[in-house]
Amino acid sequence: MSRAGRAVVLPLVLLAGAGCGPRPTGEPVPLVASLTPSTLPLDPGSDSTLTVTLDRVAPAGAIVEIFSSNSGVAVVPGEVTVPAGASVATFDLHAVQDGLATVTAALNGTAAAATVVVGKGAPPPPADAAPGTDAAPSDSGPGTDSGGTDSGTGDAGAC
């Protein structure tokens, strides 16, 4: 008997959270409680430290995602690890130029944010602006904070 024309159908099993790493069962996961200081004024070119605090100790270490809404103003690492048995981690921030940025720490679907104000908090007026004119940036211009925390990946906190 020929097998031509027969299709073999195999079941496809999708696992919720696949690729997110192991999850402890029956044990609550740590959540982001705060990011401090909540407002951080800096001069262009300077460095500072932010502290992320979890609501409980990280049983096996927790990788917290870190985002800047404007990397032209504030540069942060992409993540920081809260060591096993701890609930706090610090990370460095570098202020680039005048402007505003929101720095967000995200873990397990929760997030906390801090506002970084570099210099005067707004980019300088364009060089071709006439003296005496209002060259203030609009709410949607570069270096302003729209209040969002979109990382651009569309899956922050998915794990």
C-alpha positions in Angstrom: 0.0 0.0 0.0 1.4 3.4 -1.0 1.7 6.3 1.5 1.5 8.9 -1.1 -1.1 11.5 -0.4 -1.1 10.9 3.3 -0.4 13.8 5.7 0.9 13.3 9.2 -0.6 15.7 11.7 1.3 16.3 14.8 -0.2 18.2 17.8 1.2 21.6 18.5 1.5 22.5 22.2 2.1 26.2 23.1 3.4 26.8 26.6 2.3 30.1 28.3 5.4 32.0 29.2 7.7 29.9 27.1 11.1 31.6 26.8 10.6 33.7 30.0 12.7 31.4 32.1 11.6 29.2 35.0 8.9 30.4 37.3 8.6 29.3 40.9 5.4 27.6 41.6 3.3 28.7 44.6 5.8 31.5 45.4 4.9 35.1 44.7 7.2 36.8 42.3 9.0 40.1 43.2 7.5 43.3 41.8 8.9 46.8 41.3 8.0 48.9 44.4 9.9 52.1 43.6 12.6 53.9 41.6 14.4 56.6 43.5 15.0 59.4 43.5 11.7 60.2 41.7 13.1 63.4 40.2 16.8 63.8 39.4 18.2 67.1 38.3 21.6 66.8 36.6 24.1 68.9 34.6 24.9 67.8 31.0 27.8 65.4 31.0 27.4 64.3 34.6 26.6 60.8 36.1 24.3 59.7 38.9 22.8 56.6 40.4 19.2 55.4 40.6 17.9 52.8 43.0 15.3 50.2 42.1 13.5 48.6 45.1 11.4 45.4 44.9 8.4 44.6 47.1 10.2 41.5 48.4 13.6 39.8 48.2 14.5 38.2 44.9 14.6 34.4 45.6 16.9 33.6 42.6 18.0 37.0 41.5 15.7 39.2 39.4 16.6 41.0 36.1 14.9 44.4 36.0 14.5 46.0 32.6 15.6 49.7 32.5 14.4 52.1 29.8 15.0 55.8 29.0 12.3 57.7 27.1 15.0 59.8 25.6 18.5 58.4 25.3 19.7 61.7 23.8 19.2 63.1 27.3 19.7 60.2 29.7 21.6 57.0 29.0 20.8 53.9 31.2 21.8 50.3 31.0 19.2 47.9 29.5 18.9 46.0 32.7 20.1 45.6 36.3 20.2 42.5 38.4 18.8 42.4 41.9 20.9 39.6 43.6 19.3 36.6 45.2 18.2 37.4 48.7 18.2 41.2 48.1 15.4 43.6 47.2 17.5 46.6 46.0 19.9 47.3 43.1 21.5 50.5 41.8 22.5 51.5 38.3 24.3 54.3 36.7 22.7 57.0 34.5 24.6 59.4 32.3 23.2 62.8 31.5 23.9 63.8 27.9 22.4 67.2 27.1 19.6 69.6 28.2 16.2 68.0 28.2 13.7 65.7 30.0 13.6 61.9 30.1 11.6 59.4 32.0 13.6 56.4 33.3 11.5 53.3 33.9 12.3 50.1 35.8 10.0 47.1 34.8 9.7 43.6 36.2 6.9 40.9 36.1 4.4 43.3 34.6 5.0 46.2 37.1 7.0 49.4 36.7 8.2 52.5 38.5 9.5 55.7 36.9 11.7 58.6 37.7 12.0 62.0 35.9 15.5 63.1 34.8 15.9 66.8 34.3 19.2 67.6 32.5 20.3 71.2 32.5 17.4 73.6 32.1 15.2 70.7 31.2 14.6 71.8 27.7 16.8 71.8 24.6 18.3 75.1 23.6 16.4 77.1 21.0 17.4 76.6 17.4 20.4 78.7 16.3 18.2 80.3 13.7 15.5 81.5 16.1 15.1 85.3 16.0 15.8 87.1 19.3 12.7 87.9 21.3 10.6 85.1 19.7 9.2 82.3 21.7 11.3 79.3 20.9 9.9 77.1 23.6 9.6 73.5 22.4 6.1 71.9 22.0 4.9 69.1 24.2 5.7 66.6 21.5 9.2 67.8 20.5 12.5 66.1 21.2 13.7 66.1 24.8 10.2 66.3 26.2 8.4 63.7 28.2 5.1 62.5 26.8 4.4 60.6 30.0 4.7 57.2 28.3 7.1 54.4 29.1 7.1 52.5 25.8 10.4 50.7 25.3 9.7 50.2 21.7 9.7 46.4 22.1 6.0 46.1 22.8 6.5 43.4 25.4 7.9 45.1 28.5 6.8 43.2 31.5 5.5 40.3 29.4 7.4 37.8 31.5 
